[in-house]
Amino acid sequence: MTRPVIGVTTSARSGWRIFPLVNLNLWLAGGRGVRWVAGRPSDIASVDGIVIGGGDDISPDLYGGKLITSARLDPDRDAMERRLVDEAMAQGKPVLGICRGAQMLNVALGGTLDQDAYGTYTASERYWTILPKKEVEVQRNTRLAGLAGTAPMLVNALHSQAVQDLGQGLRVAARDTGGMIQAVERTEEPFALGVQWHPEHLFYAHRQRALFRGLVEAAAGAAEGRPQLPAVSAAGTY
């Protein structure tokens, strides 16, 4: 079977370290990745799905906000990824958003971000680690639950911002124990899931590999003109 091709956006500064991990997860799921960075070609028509990867904070200019905290921004990457999400939705290509990518998925669909999420959600435990120490609660009857189950999940955390107002067509798929949104997903075709953690670092956990499997199965469905959501459901183990 031909492996679905997945475009993977990364930081131009540090993406060379992260892309191999993402690509490993895609390969284990039956796909293969191509790396995209701002300033170089990134053609949505050349791939079957996309991963919007982690990185710098998203400029509040994209959702009508004002910068209220010190942050490293990457406006060129912001513009590229917003375009790619728009094009993916228009062309029916599935999307997996990782950390920053979950936030970009939300913003591209008209949502907003909380720039000081831990200041708002004071009961949320704050971690800055690639190790799975943060507990999240997966919502029942979601695509995420179908892929990874509803048992409490330990994930890593490398973020200060979080989803605030939901973008059009999105619903909450997971929260942490303090109520902060940790995952969002589309309710209709095409498949789109954004998680606030970094599953690429947790490739040894089958529940995390399932997220990439869902994307790859959706991408295969899109490439063959089949509905994506039944393919995602079939890819789940719960």
Beta strands, then each sheet from edge to edge (+ up, - down):
strand 1: 5-9
strand 2: 32-36
strand 3: 49-52
strand 4: 95-98
strand 5: 113-114
strand 6: 129-138
strand 7: 153-157
strand 8: 162-163
strand 9: 170-176
strand 10: 181-186
strand 11: 192-195
sheet 1: 2+ 1+ 3+ 4+ 11+ 10- 9+ 6- 7+
sheet 2: 5+ 8-
end
